Amino acid sequence: MSLITNPPTLENPKRTASMVRPKQSLRDRYGDRAFNIAATTVLLLSILAVVYPLYFIVIASISDPNAVYEGKVWLFPSGVTTEGYERIFADSRIWNGLGNTVIYTVLGTAVSVSTILCGAYALSRKDMPGRKILMLLFVITMFFDGGLITKYLVVRDLGMLDTVWAVVLPGAVGVWNLIIARSFFEHTIPNELREAAQMDGATDFKFFFQMVLPLSKPLIMLMIMVHVVAQWNSFFDALIFLNDDSKYPLQLVLRNILIQSDVSSAGTTGGDIESYAAAQRIAELTKYAMIVVSSLPLMIALPFMQKHFTKGAMIGAVK
């Protein structure tokens, strides 16, 4: 039995192809299009849920606090003012805290990345004796911690209290990052390459610095970005181990300024209503401006490192 019910004619030769083509259902014809529309809608809503809070903080930091309270600020700033930023940057503690944060970030990132790369490469070598036991000890620290008091006593006995090392060293080696780096070396650096280098007279140090590290640029960039973000936003170790205000990082300085601007902390609740309202207005202005000041450097730098982050995360994923 033929599928062609109406034979082609000389007047319409294309009729043959259209007639033998199987009939598509609505699901086949519109299924992919509906899926693409749904996926695009979900992605746009997800992006909006992430981006809009950041945008709102920016416009609220330059808007009249009364307009923010009244709900007039949701798409564009209202009653534009830079008083919050002027008050923040007029405080000398901001610049001192910014300098401390840059020092802690650069030094802490250098120490952490160097330590993790060296340790992960050693643990990736199958000829290293006791590497499984060492890896097990590292993993145990992911689940069991000595606690804050024990950590404080160790830092105190090592003489690191109120020094930069109290902020940098306690969290220098992240076990999860160590596992990612070890997995990267195991699956990326073949033993045959090391054996060939040794036959040419290369030592382990020469092989590591001249061959392993150049082949590990995506991993190095991933580690740098992860630790830069962590060090820039960290404040807890500085809060516990530092007593000198001049050594506080930016996050702690902003926190102290915000507490001082807070109406309840300043003790102005017992004053007149105008003083209360003025103090509340200043607190709201500085609060939004502080969020922008503390986040803006990373928000500017991270897009330039995004491609390295994606590549490093995919290659160094635990398999």
Disulfide bonds with the S-S distance in Angstrom:
none
